[in-house]
Amino acid sequence: MADLNVRTETEPVVEDDYTMAEVLLWVLGILMIPLVPILMVAFLTPFSGM
């Protein structure tokens, strides 16, 4: 009884593939999450007072 308005000729959803540039940007962005604070501490910590 619930199948009254179901379309039987539905087209499959085709998604675009990602380019290698997009994948590399995503990997770089994910790697920068932990690297940014580490690099900030490494480069912005004053060493002259030690």
N, C-alpha and C positions, 0 to 999 in steps of 0.2 A: 504493500500500500504506500510505502514511502518513495517509490521509484516513479512517480507520475511525471515530474518535471525534470528528469535527468536527461541531459543531452548525450546522445550516444556517439556523435561525430565531433568530439572535442579534439583539438590539435594539441600535440605535446608541446610543452614549454621548452624552447631551445635557448640555452644561455650561452653567451659569448665566452670563448676561452680567454684566459688572461695572457698577456704578452710577458716575455721574460723580463722586460723592463719593469713592469708592474710588480712581478714577483720579487725582483731584486730590491725594489723600493720598500716593499712590505717587510722583507727580511731585514733590511737595513734599519727600518723604523723599529722593529721589534728588538733588535740588538742594541739600539741606542737607549732604550729604556733603562737598563742597568748601567750602561757606559757613561751616560751624561753625569750623574752624581760622582762617579769614580774619577772621571776626568776633571771635574770641577775641583774636587779635593786635591787632586794631584797637581794641577796647574795654578790654582788660585790660593793655595796655602802659603803664607809668607814664611820663607826659610831664613830670613835675615836675623830673626830673634833667637835662633837656637844656638 
